[in-house]
Amino acid sequence: MTMESRAKLVSIRPKHQRGYHNYHLSPLLTT
């Protein structure tokens, strides 16, 4: 996935959903 398409996905996402996305990734980052 390119940086542009990724930025587009983030831009159309509600802020609360971005927060959920970060929470979902946190276990992967900590392990």
C-alpha positions in Angstrom: 0.0 0.0 0.0 1.3 3.4 -1.0 1.6 6.3 1.4 -1.0 8.2 -0.6 -3.7 5.5 -0.5 -3.0 5.0 3.2 -3.4 8.8 3.9 -6.7 8.6 2.0 -7.9 5.8 4.2 -7.0 7.7 7.3 -8.6 10.9 6.1 -12.0 9.2 5.5 -11.9 7.5 8.9 -13.6 9.1 11.9 -11.2 10.1 14.7 -12.7 7.6 17.1 -12.2 4.8 14.6 -8.5 5.9 14.2 -8.2 5.6 18.0 -9.6 2.0 17.8 -7.1 1.2 15.0 -4.2 2.4 17.2 -5.6 0.3 20.1 -5.9 -2.7 17.8 -2.3 -2.4 16.7 -0.8 -1.8 20.1 -0.6 -5.5 21.1 1.4 -6.1 17.9 3.8 -3.2 18.7 4.3 -4.3 22.3 5.1 -7.9 21.6 
